[in-house]
């Protein structure tokens, strides 16, 4: 009976951990995508010819600022999920 309870507790822990793992993986993928976009945008912004079109350069700089903010938010969310996951693993 004790081993059955242990199995049930482990199954319950897995049910708690699985959605956290999925959300953490999704957030990590989002973070990688956003960082890829930032890398491409930075290459565009590094081109001196871009600044011949001041309006376009300003628009891309605004997009970059919003992207950096989105990355920071995503990273905070991802780290929070990893922390929750680590704490859930300890309970098991």
Helices and strands as residue ranges (DSSP letters): H 2-45, G 48-52, H 54-91
